[in-house]
Amino acid sequence: MHHFEYKSGRLHCEGVDLNLIADTAGTPVYVYSTATLRRHARVIAAAFEGQNCLIAYSVKANGNLAVLKTLASEGCGADVVSGGEMRRAMTAGIPASKIVFSGVGKTRGEMALGLEIGIHQFNVESAAELEALSEVATFLGKTAPVALRVNPDVAAGGHPNISTGKAGDKFGVPWADAPALYERMKDLPGIKAVGVDVHIGSQIGELAPMRAAFEKTISLVKQLREAGHDLTRIDLGGGLGIPYKSDDSPAPPSDYAEMIREVTEGLGLEVILEPGRVIAGNAGVMVSEVLYHKPAPDRTFLIIDAGMNDLMRPALYQAHHDILPVNEPAAGTAETRYDIVGPICESTDKFAAERTMPEVAVGDRIAFMSSGAYGAVLSSQYNARPLVSEVLVDGDNYAIVRRRPRFEDMIELEQMPDWLI
Ligand SMILES: *Cc1c(COP(=O)(O)O)cnc(C)c1O
């Protein structure tokens, strides 16, 4: 469910014509819908009503400060994977008590930041990280609340590159090692084991692999409790999928919440969730302008002003985005087949191959739907292209919430060594 639709022949975000945003902010441009962000946060919160639950939005999906502030005002916490994301969450007004710190490679500096502001939980992913966290916490005179991220050896996720819960993945501690690590935590200064954490992947459309992983994790919680560990939390990660195509039908949040209620019932655990994509994905589009038609012997290339540096998902995961013309095609507009490509000097700079869609003219805008998650955050300045602007819409209002850097901004951090001056 989202708030992008045709009104008077133009694709709108809520009350605002995307052409108007493209005219003022330039293209390519990311456009986010406040109503959609709020709706998704509320649907999830409502689904979990009655459960003791912290919804820690995964900042890595879309860390724009205005997006974070919108979600903070809905009561969301944050799941962060770096010191920078932690600072973003704090800057947007998310209290430390609702911040969970995940990731396989936390530095000691990042650990210290989390300890100093007093975050809710550290999700620890290895024995070595546990020892380091203990040292940092002891040095600072703090106690780190820890959940060990376990690897349940369950396959899931829409693409091998976003599956994280198989035995060969770098994430989590091997299942068999977990009990000994919890024993170790009993003796480690500055560490308090508070729960168990699991996150098996992203864009998961079916509940079965999640249920399998969660049931396995719950059995571990019970085993650890019997061994004398006072565990009060379970962190079930993120990963719920979204519809990228109109006929996709991933499990709805209500079914997901019901499954979690069944799995965790009667255990008195605080349930922590780390949804990213399901909140931000369908709340954003990327708008681009058609630069050229380039006919080739067997196809027509539609060359647009966005590149893989602006929206990486197709190049990185062979991901599909629905692509809609911003000007609604008039009745009877011919359909045609395009290879839709960007200006970057890489063959992977292709958004869609042999895509059938209504004919579009040079100068027309097209919208990449469902680009709100893992879109702007993954962008780069490759080919010396400035980062794309981001715009937030709220009803009939819109504002640029990240401006495009000027050329001077882009080179500001570089300096000539004195022998070249
Ligand atoms: C990426 C990630 C998430 C969010 O995943 P989504 O599929 O966007 O919901 C949550 N937790 C961890 C540890 C992650 O790495």
The ligand as an ORCA input file, in Angstrom:
! r2SCAN-3c Opt
* xyz 0 1
  C      19.461     -5.224      6.787
  C      19.093     -5.648      8.161
  C      17.790     -5.464      8.629
  C      16.673     -4.917      7.783
  O      16.280     -5.820      6.788
  P      15.000     -5.513      5.898
  O      14.963     -6.655      4.952
  O      15.198     -4.211      5.233
  O      13.815     -5.511      6.800
  C      17.523     -5.797      9.936
  N      18.479     -6.309     10.748
  C      19.746     -6.506     10.320
  C      20.752     -7.044     11.260
  C      20.097     -6.179      9.014
  O      21.342     -6.384      8.603
*
